[in-house]
Amino acid sequence: MKLRKAKIGVRHKGCWGSLCTLEYPNIVMKEKGPINVENCKEGVRLCATWDIGFSDRKVFDEFIKSLEKYEMIKVIKVISVYEENALVKTEWIAKDSSYETVLKNNSLYTSPVTQKEGFEVYDIITEDPQKVVRLIEELDEIGEVKVFEIGRLSPKDHLFKLTDKQAKALQIAVSNNFYEWPRKVSLDEISALVGMKRRTFQENLRKAEAKIIPNLVNDLFDKGVV
């Protein structure tokens, strides 16, 4: 079976992330570090830090000020601002979470979630094309869905035989920027975030890496990329 890749965007109904980047199309928000999702009386409470890209500091300041109109946002904290990027922490409450929708479909993240031009954008891979179809159908219940890209990956995919636990561990590690360098989140932090023993999470993650990384590297050598 060939691996499928997809870049899927969802314009989340009533979500501040979709609304604010639709209003400010030159602003791009990229997930930085783990997104914490907790159940609460109102639905789910989410906490995230964003790497926000902008071309005009004045527009960025206006953008941050505009976030105050969204009642769902409980915390807005500008951590640092550089020439064309800023780190901003937000906490908000929503009725549902598109992040959880992606996770429960066992599709693997290949990059952090990005918010741009009104869409939450997910880059994923899966061994089962039906999971992509199911994910699109479930996201369509949350909001407008746009498929930016969909197709096959051609590595030696028959060797990617991950168990559900291994796939889940790899998915969580990628979505929480575990492979970013210098590393800003530890195995202890990620395992605590998902309510799993560190040793168990680490074992599942290492087994997944052992199955995927050698085959990806060999495929790159075969193609003369490295």
C-alpha positions, 0 to 999 in steps of 0.5 A, spaced: 500 500 500 502 506 498 503 512 503 498 518 502 500 525 504 495 531 504 495 538 506 488 539 509 485 546 511 479 547 515 475 554 516 473 553 523 466 555 524 466 561 530 474 559 531 478 565 533 484 562 529 480 562 522 476 569 523 483 573 525 487 570 519 481 571 515 481 578 517 488 579 517 491 575 510 498 577 511 499 574 518 501 567 518 501 563 525 505 557 526 504 552 532 510 553 536 511 547 542 505 543 544 498 545 544 494 543 550 487 540 550 483 539 556 476 538 557 472 543 561 464 545 562 464 549 556 467 544 551 475 544 551 480 549 553 486 550 549 493 553 550 498 554 545 504 558 543 504 561 536 510 563 531 507 569 528 509 572 521 508 579 519 511 584 514 509 590 518 509 591 525 504 596 525 499 591 522 502 586 527 500 591 533 493 592 530 492 584 529 494 583 537 489 588 539 483 585 535 484 579 538 481 582 544 474 582 541 474 574 541 470 572 548 473 565 547 480 567 548 482 568 555 489 569 555 493 573 550 501 574 552 506 577 547 512 573 549 517 576 544 517 580 538 523 580 532 523 584 526 518 580 522 516 574 527 513 574 534 512 569 539 505 569 542 501 565 547 494 564 547 488 560 551 481 559 549 475 555 550 471 552 544 466 547 543 470 542 539 477 541 537 479 540 530 486 538 533 483 532 536 479 530 530 486 529 526 489 525 532 483 520 533 484 519 525 491 516 526 494 520 521 501 522 522 503 530 522 509 532 518 509 539 521 506 543 526 499 546 525 499 553 521 493 558 521 493 562 515 488 566 510 482 563 515 484 556 515 487 551 520 492 547 515 494 540 517 500 536 513 499 529 514 501 522 512 497 515 512 498 508 510 490 508 509 487 512 504 480 511 507 483 515 513 484 521 509 477 521 506 474 520 513 478 526 516 475 530 511 468 528 512 469 529 519 472 536 518 467 538 514 462 538 520 467 543 523 467 548 518 469 549 510 474 544 508 480 546 503 484 540 500 491 544 498 494 537 496 493 530 496 497 524 493 502 518 494 509 518 497 513 513 494 518 511 500 519 503 501 512 504 504 511 496 505 516 497 511 512 502 515 508 497 519 507 501 525 502 499 531 497 504 533 501 505 539 507 507 535 503 511 530 500 515 536 507 516 539 510 519 533 504 523 531 504 526 538 511 528 538 511 531 531 505 535 533 508 538 539 515 540 535 519 534 539 524 534 533 525 541 533 532 543 534 534 546 539 529 542 543 524 546 547 520 540 549 522 534 553 519 527 553 517 528 560 513 534 558 510 530 552 508 524 556 505 528 562 501 532 557 498 526 554 497 522 561 502 517 559 508 514 563 515 517 560 518 510 559 512 507 555 511 513 551 519 513 549 519 506 548 513 507 543 516 513 540 523 509 539 520 503 535 516 508 531 523 511 529 526 505 528 521 503 523 521 509 519 527 513 519 532 508 516 527 507 510 526 514 509 534 515 509 535 509 504 530 512 499 533 519 499 540 515 498 537 511 492 534 517 489 541 521 490 538 526 494 543 526 499 
